[in-house]
Amino acid sequence: MKAVVIDDERTIRNVLKKVLTKEKIDTITLDSGTNALKVIQKEKPDIVFLDISLKDSNGLDILKEIVKLEESPYIVMISGHNEYNYLIEAMKLGAYDYIPKPFDINRIRAVVDEIKKSLDTQLNPIDFNLDIVGKSPAMKEVFKLVGRVADAKEPVLLQGESGVGKEVIAKLIHRYSNRANKPFIAINCAAIPDTLIESELFGYEKGSFTGADRSKKGKFLEADGGTIFLDEISEMSFEAQGKLLRILQENEVLPIGASSPKKINVRVISATNKDLLKLVEEGKFREDLFYRLSVFEIYIPPLRERKEDIPDLIKFFTKQALSEYNLKKGGFTPEAVDVLTEYEFSGNIRELKNIVFKMISLYRERPISPEMLPENIIKDNIYVPSSWEEGLKAEIQNMLKNNKKNIYIKTIEKVENMLIKEALSHTNGNISEAAKYLGIHRNTIHRKIEELNIIVKEN
């Protein structure tokens, strides 16, 4: 990895270079912003630490130019300004993070660690030029049925819970049918008032009612030669159901006010999240229409029955979200994906997509770890150690699982850092008293403070 530090304070440059070098990051330092963009274009660093108030330049102006680069690095703004307006402006312009001075060395290390994780997630790009994601046995059965019914003329009824992707499957059937180059028209029956559904579906002639100052084709005529998708078919009024039945039987549509019907060639795919047979028994849905619509039936399983598809769906929606928000990097850590995979999505794919977009929108290019997920998702998945030994053991296991290097040294440094900082905090920065609590010589604490870049705050 490579980093560029741009700051006109020599102490800041030296400290950052020392910290980054320990993290095995090649570091170039600049004391002004004059040639900063040229250096970044030449060196192509992974990270840039940029002071917001340089003597010769405005850090925000440099930030604007860096984010325009085709391969822009992660940019961490460092500043003596604590005002929220600077922070908001920097993040809005595309900064990865904003760290005020005097900064905590551990905060710098944490940001670097986050960026390393984010860079690691980009090493395995996946092609997502797909219409739908699903490798589970349950979805393979769905795809088999899609292939079997694609070229048939008869109607298809898609059944499944809300949010499972019924419209996506309808589009897939159309795409693989011999009607693929003809229109695909989707209608949400629940979204159209009963008084308008006939005019929307069947059209009307000019002057057929007050306000009809011109003719309207209607969705069935618009879909002629192609496919019409009637979502939430159970919400269609009983009267409109009768007219739909006539279309299916006669292959013709009679617009409101027309004197004669018009022949059409439309493949009907309908969908519902309700039990149509039960509605038939209750007299709320026409039995004859049900049998006309359900010549072929495809059941789309809920997400909880195909959890093995969740990781690929997360990646699929992440790519969409990054494109939507014009971001070049970002995504979920493997641990966050594991948590999401165990979650019971009552809203199915629609809920998962909403969560992915919300997280990417909120955290932008930052790698999204489990603790960043919505509270309702993580509350049943958070591991709470029974003791500090169990917590340390879990952390070591996690580092081993993720193939981390130099685990011994890093763990010892973290523990030493925590011990010394807590002891100094307890003694209000009194090094001699802290040494007594820890049972070590004060010269040892002095050495460790320097080695670990601990900032001593005396009260």
N, C-alpha and C positions, 0 to 999 in steps of 0.2 A: 504493500500500500504506500501511497504517497500523499503528503499534505503540504499546503502552503499557508503560512501564518503571516498576516498583514496587520502590523500594529506599530505605531511610532514610539511605543514605550519599550526600551531595551529589556527591562526586567520581565515584562509580559512575554516577549518573544523568547527569551531564554528559558523561562519556566515551561512554556508550552512545548518548545523543542525538546526539553529534557523529558517531559511526560510522554510525548509522542514517540520519542526514540526508544523509551522503555517498552512501549507497545509495539516495537518493531515496525515503525512507520517512518519512512524517509521524509525528512522535513526541510523545506526551504523557507527562509524568513525574509520578509520585506519590511523596510521601515517607512515606506510611503506607498500611496496608491497610484503613483504616476505611471508605472509600467506593469501594474498588477495584472491587467487583462492579457497583455502579451505573454507574461510569464505563465499564466494559467493555460492559455492556448497552446503554449509550447510544451509545458510539463505534463498537462492532463492529470492533475491530482484527483484523488478520490474525495478529499476533504479540504475545505478552505475555512480557516478561522479569520474572520474579518472584523476589524475594529470599526465601529459605526462613526466615530469622530476622529478622523485622521487630520493632521495639521494641513495637509495639502489637498485633501479630497473628502468628499462625502461618501461614507461607506455604503449608504443606501443607493447612491448612483452607481457605484461599482457593482453592487448586488444586482441591480437591474440589468446590467450588461452581461454578467456571468450567467444568469438564468436563461439568457437568449442563446447561449452556446448549444450546439447540437448534442454534445456529451457533457452536460453541465455537472459539476461535482456537488456533493453535499456542502451546504454553506452554513456555518455556525457563526452568528453575529456575537461579538463580545463588546460590551459597552459599560461606561461609567454611568450611563443614564438608566434610571430605574422607572421612569415614567411609562405608563401603559401605552401611550400613543406611539412611542418608538417601537415597542414590542409588536404591537398590532401591525404597524406599517411594514416592519421587517418580515413578519410571517406572511402577510398578504402578498408581498413581492416574491416570495418563494424561498425564504430562509428555512433551513431544517430546524434550527433551534436558536434561542436568544439567551445568552448567559451574561448577567450583569457583573461588573467588577465591584469589589474584589471577589473573584470566583473561587469556588471550592474545587480543589484538584480532583476530588472523587467525582464531582459532577462532570468534569471534562472527560475523565475515564469512562464514565457511564455513557456519555454521548458517543464516544469513539466505539465503545462496545456495541451500542445499538446500530451504528452505521456499518460495522463489520458484519453483524447479523444480516442487515438489509442487503449488503453486497453479496453475501453468501447465498441468499435466496434467489439471486438473479443468475446463478450459474447454470441453472437447468431450465431454459426457456421451453415452453410448451406451445404447440400450435393449437389455437382455439378457433380456427375457421370452421366451426361446427354450428349446427342449429340447436342441438340439445346434447347434454352431457349425461351419460348413464352407462356404466359397465356392469352393474349388478345383475344377477340372474333375473330379478323381477322386471327390470327394464329391457333386458334382452327378449323376454317374452312379449313385451309391448312392441318392440321393433319388429319381431316376427309377424305379428298381426298387422302392423302398418304395411309391411311388404305384401301381405296376402290381399289386403283390401284396397291397395292404392289404385289399381286400374279398374276396379269394379264400378258400376254405375249406381248401385244401391246405397241408401243412406247409412251413415255410421253414427252410433251413439257412444260418446265418450263419458265414462263415469269415474268419479273420484272426488276426494275432498277438495275444498276450496284451496287454491294456491298450488296444486300439484303440477300445473303446466298443461292443462287440457288444450288451450289455444295453440301452444307450441306443437303438440302432437297433431292437431288439425292441420297446421301449416306444413308439417312433415308429410302427412298423407297427400296433401295437394302437390307438394314439390315432387314427390315420386310418382304422381299419377300422370296419365296422358293429357291432363288438363293444365300442366305446370306453366305453360306459356299464356294461360288465360287468367282472368281476375280471381283473386281470393278476397272475399268480402266478409268481414267479421261484424256481428251484431250482438250486443249485450241486451237480451230481451228484458232484463230487470231494469235497465236504465231508460227504457222508453215508456212513457205513460200509455195506458190502455187506449186513450183517445187518439194517440198518434201512431200506434204500432202498425195499423193497416196502411196508412199513407206512407210510412217509412219503408215497410217491406214490399208493398204492392204498387205504390205510386198512385198518381191521380192525374186527371185531365184538367186543363185550364177551365176555370169557371165551375168546377164540380162542387165547390163550397165557398163560402165567404172567405176571401183572402187568397184563393187559388188563382193568382193573376198569371200563372204560367204552368205548364205541365211539368210533372216530376216523374222520372223513370221508376223510382223505387229500387230497393237493394237487389231484389231477385232479377230484375232486368239488367241492372249494372253487372251482375255476376254471370250473365248469360254466357254459356260455354265453359265456365269455370266452376268454382266452389263457393258456397255460402256457408258460413259457420254461425250457428245460432247458439250462443252461450246462454246458460241459465234458462234453458227451454221451459223448465217447470214454471217460470214466472209469466209465461204467455197467457193472455186471457182465453177463456173457453171459446169465445166467438172467433178470435184470431186463430185458435187451434183448428177450428173447422175449415177456415179458408186455407190454412197451410196444408191440411189434409187433401184438399182439392188440387192444390198445386202438385203435390206428390203423386196423386192418382192420374191427373190429366196432363201433366207437364205443360201447364199454361197458367198465366196469371191475368187476373182481371183488375186493372187499376180502377180506383174510385172515380165514378163518373164516365167510365168507358162503356161503349155499347157492345163491344165484343172483346173476348180474351186474346192474349198474345202468347204465342208458343214460345217456350223457353227450354233450354237444355242446361240444367243446373244440378250439380252434385251437392246434396245436403249433408253436412256434418253438424250434429247437435251435441250439446254437453250439459251435464247437470251434476250438482253435488247432493242431490236429494234422491230418495228411492221412488222412482216413477211408478213402479207397480203398486206401492203403498198409496200413492196419490190417486192412482186409478181406482183402487178399492174404496177410497174415500170420496170418489166422485169429483176430484179436483183436476183430473187430467183424462183426456179422451183415450179410451182403450184402443180404438182403431188407429189413432195417431201414434200411440206408443209402439204398436207392432210395425207400423210403417217406418218409424224412425230407427228402430233397433234391429234392422236386418243383420247388421254387424255390430257387435258390442265390444268395446275395449275398456278394460278397467285399468286406471293408472294408479299405482300404489302410492301411499303417503311416504314422505321422506323418512319417517321413523322405521319403515320396513325396507329401506335400501340405504342404510347409513354409509355403506362403502362408497356411495356416489358423492358424499358430502365434500371430501377434500378436493375432488376435481371441480365440483360446482363452485367452491370457494375461489379456486384459481380462475375459473371462467368469469365469474362476476367481478373478481379483482381486476382482471384485464379490462373489462368493460368500464369499471369505475375509474381506473387510471386514465383511460381514454377520455371519459366524460369530463374529468376535472383537469385534463391536460397535464398530467403528471408523468414523469419518466420512470419513477421507481416507487416502491411501496408494497405493502402486503402483510400477510399474517405469519407469525412465527410458527414452527411446527407444533409447539406447545399449545398455541391458541387454536390451531386447526384441530388438535386432539380434543380440546374442550368443546368446540363447536360440534364435533362429530358425535359426542356423547349426549348433546342436548336434544330434547324432544321438541321438534319444531311443530307446534300446533298449527302454525300458518304455512307449513310446508315450504316449498321453494320460494314462494313470494316473500315469506318472512326472512329466509336466509339471504336473499338478494338485498332486501331492505337493510339488514344488519351490515352486510359487506359494504354497501354504498355509504351508509352512515358512518362507519368506522373510517373508511378511506377519506371521506369528506372532512371528518374531524381531525384525524391524525396525519393526513397528507402522506409524506414520504417516510414517516417514522414506522419502523417495524411494529406491528400490533401484537402485543403479548397478552397472555390471559387476563392479567389484572386490568387491562384497558377495555375489556369486553363489557357489555351491559350487565348490571348487577344481577338481573334475573337469570342470566346464563351462567355466571360464575359461582353463584351462591352455593350450588350443590356440588361444585367441582373443585373448590379450593381445598388444598391439602393443608391442614393445620397440624404442625408437629406437636407431639406430646411433651417434648423437651428440646432444649437447645442442641443436645447431641443428635436427636432425630432430625432436626432441621439441617444441621451440618451434614449429616449422612445423606439426606435427600439432595442437598446442593452438590455434593461430591458425585453422587450417582448421576445427576443431571449433566455435570461437566463431562463425565466419562461417556455417557450416552451420546453427547454431541461432539465427541472426539476432540475435546479441548486439550491443549498442550501446556506443559509446565504447571500442572495442577497443584503440585506441592508448594512451589514458590508463591503462586498467586493466592492460594488459600492462607498460607502463613502471613503474607503481606496484608490481606484483608482483615484477619483476626488481630494482628498487631495494630493496624490502623484504628480499628474499632476500640480496642482496649485503651490505647493511649488517648484518643479523642474523648472518650467517655470519662476517663480519669481526669483529664485536663478540664473538662466541662464541670465536673463535680468539685474541683478545687479552684474554680474561677481562674484557670490559667497558671496556677502556681506549680511549677515543674517539680520542685523539691517535694511538696506534699503528694503530688501524683506519683512520684517515684516510690514513696513510702507505701502507698496503697497497692502499687503493683509489685512491690518487693524487688525492685531493680535499682541500680545506681542511677543518679540523676544524669551522669554523663552518657549513660546508655539511652535515656529518653532524648537527650539533646541530639544524639547521633540518629536515632530513629525518626525524629521530627524532620531532620534534614533529608534523610533517605526517602521518606515517604511523603515529602512535600506537605506536611501538616501545618496548617495555619493556626498559630496560637493566638487566641483572643483573650486578652487580660481585661478583667473588669475592675 
